[in-house]
Amino acid sequence: MRKLSFSHIGTWIRSKIFLYNVTYGLYMLDWWERYLFNTIMILLLCVLCYNGSRFAVESLESFICCRIIWNTSAGSHEDKFMNMHMGHHYSPSN
């Protein structure tokens, strides 16, 4: 088994950075243009992850609340199902 050393890790990281630069055509940019491009991409990725996580949490909370109301409200599941598909919104007070 090959012993893992810092030089091998550094070589692997440099090869991945080179592959990234070649794949996206960044090798032909100046150093400051590359940093600007990478900064914009990181900011866009952060915004995407932040908004995606907020959407996922809100969707999950909404789903859980609907399931709790559905399971704890009075009436049979068939009545609720029919009311939903007939265009009526079922609320626990009905």
C-alpha positions, 0 to 999 in steps of 0.5 A, spaced: 500 500 500 502 506 498 504 511 503 500 518 503 504 524 504 503 531 503 507 531 497 502 526 493 496 530 496 499 537 494 500 534 487 493 531 487 490 538 488 494 542 483 492 537 478 485 538 480 486 546 480 489 545 473 483 541 470 478 546 473 482 551 469 483 548 463 475 545 463 472 552 464 478 556 460 480 560 466 488 558 464 487 564 458 485 569 463 490 574 468 491 572 475 486 577 477 481 575 472 481 568 475 480 571 482 474 575 480 471 569 476 472 564 482 469 569 487 463 571 483 462 563 482 463 562 490 458 568 491 453 565 487 454 558 489 453 561 497 447 564 495 444 558 491 445 554 497 442 559 502 436 560 498 436 552 497 436 550 504 431 556 506 426 553 501 427 546 503 426 547 510 420 551 509 417 546 504 419 541 509 415 545 515 409 546 510 409 538 508 409 536 516 404 541 518 399 539 513 400 531 514 399 533 522 393 537 520 391 531 515 392 526 520 389 529 527 383 533 524 376 530 524 373 526 519 375 520 514 380 520 509 376 519 504 372 525 505 378 529 506 380 526 499 374 527 495 373 535 498 381 536 496 379 533 489 373 537 488 376 544 489 374 544 496 380 546 501 379 542 507 380 545 514 380 542 521 374 547 523 369 544 517 
